[in-house]
Amino acid sequence: MKKALIVGIGNIEDMKLEGAINDANAISTVLETHGDGSPNFDVKLITDMKKQINKSDLKGLIRELFEGDHETALFYFSGHGFLNDIGGYIVTSDYKNNDEGISMDEMLILANQSKIKNKIIILDCCHSGKFGNSNLGGNCTSINKGVTILTASKDSESSIEINGQGVFTSLLLQALSGGASDLRGSITPGSVYAYIDQALGPWSQRPVFKTNVSEFISLRTINPPISLDILRKIIDYFESPEEEYKLDPTYEFENKDIAVPEKVATFKNLQKFERVGLVVPVGEEHMYHAAMNSKSCKLTALGFHYWKLVKNKKI
């Protein structure tokens, strides 16, 4: 089972964040289902649109999230972050001086102690990079096995909001909607971070990624850009990853007098491989010209990777 607690706190007096509630609603929607509409996370969405979210209640919900022995628990927060000489905090509706909200150190302790296999914490707030980097030492500075942290900015940075949405969450939504998918349609925490990291330049806020896992889980799946049935044919077309696949004009359907239907079907699949970066023509710019001029095509480095996955029956 996979469960997620999605929190947006934006209606704090003198510190209103229009995007926090919008972000929480959008993340909740995208995580509830996979790309094909099948169920994904069992989501509990909490925002302060109509009711304040106080520290005590939110801490209880976070504690509940990390209870049990489920497969995955995900916590997402959009709102204000606060940093002092003791540590970092996510700000709750009942904040006051010297009691601004929930300690990031306390949240990490709850995640570290949880028996849930995969614990994922995603924070879109100022100073969020402080999570997992405590001043207190001991258990607060370690990230136990199964914990993954993704934050919008470094501990010294603000988290920017533009046009009613956080810059970080906007990219996170794009990643979860397919931008960070591999050819199997799987979206992992690592691929999400890579997507966001590449989109934010060196002068922008910098996302932070910390993890202690032996393998990435899938946060969400979408319909793959190439069907798995076709992808598995890669080992039929290339008996070894180093060999080239010879082409000739009989592979091109426009040559109606000489085209061979079986070869045309194969060539269409090879063209699909080319479009997703698995194959390149040899000695020609386009696959069409490779066929017309009796050249060949070969696997790219990415193609070699997926060839091995198929060969080892991992796809």
C-alpha positions, 0 to 999 in steps of 0.5 A, a space after each residue: 500500500 502507498 499513502 501520502 499526506 499532502 499539506 498546503 498552508 498559505 493563509 498565514 496573516 501577513 505572510 500569505 502564499 497564494 501558491 501553497 494551496 494550489 500546489 497541494 491540490 495539484 500534487 494531490 490530484 497527480 499522485 492519486 492515479 497513474 497515467 492510465 487512471 488506475 489507483 496510485 497513492 491513497 492521498 490525504 489532502 490538508 490545506 488551510 483554505 477553510 480551516 487553520 492547520 495548527 502544529 499539534 494537529 499536523 504533527 499528529 498527522 505526520 506521526 500517523 503517516 509514518 505508522 504501520 508497515 506499508 510499502 510507501 509513505 510520502 509527505 509533501 508540504 508547500 508553505 513557509 519554512 523558517 530557519 534559526 540557530 537551532 534548526 529548520 521548521 515548517 510553519 503552521 497556522 498557529 505560529 508565534 515567536 519561538 514556536 514557529 511550527 514543526 521541527 524538520 529534525 522531529 519529522 526526520 526522526 519519525 521517518 527514520 524510526 518508521 517501519 515503512 519500507 520507503 519514506 519520501 519527504 518533499 518540501 517546497 518552502 524556504 530553507 527546506 534544504 535544512 531537512 536532514 542537516 541538523 545542528 543537533 547531531 546524533 540521529 537527526 543528522 543521519 538518513 536511515 535506510 529507505 528515506 528519500 528527501 527532495 527539497 525546493 531549495 538549499 537551506 540558505 535559499 528562498 523558495 520562489 513563487 510565480 503566478 500563484 504556483 511554486 517554481 519547484 512544484 511546477 517542475 515537480 508536476 511536469 516531472 510526475 506528469 511524464 517529463 521524468 519518465 523512463 521508456 517503461 513509463 516509470 517515474 522515480 525520485 531520482 528521475 524527478 530530481 534530475 528533471 528539476 535539477 536540469 530545469 533550474 539554472 545555476 542562478 536559480 534556487 537549487 533543489 536538494 536531493 538526499 537518499 539512503 536507498 538501494 533501489 528507487 521505487 516508482 512514484 507514478 507510472 504513465 503510458 510508456 512512449 514506446 510499447 513494451 511489446 515493441 521494446 522487447 523486440 530490440 534483442 530480436 533485431 540486435 543479437 548483440 549490442 555491438 552489431 549493426 542492423 543492415 537495411 535496404 530499400 525493401 524496408 521502406 514502404 514507399 517503395 511499393 514495387 519492392 517493399 517487403 511487408 515483414 521488413 516494413 513492419 520491422 523498419 517502423 519499429 526501428 524508427 520508433 527506437 530512433 525517436 526515443 533515442 535507442 537507435 541511430 542510422 549509420 552514415 546517414 542523417 535519417 533512417 529513411 536515407 539509411 534504408 534507401 542507400 542500403 546503410 545500417 543502424 546501430 544501438 546508442 548507449 541508451 539502446 545498449 542499456 535497454 538491450 541489456 534490460 530486455 536480455 536480462 528479462 527485466 522488461 
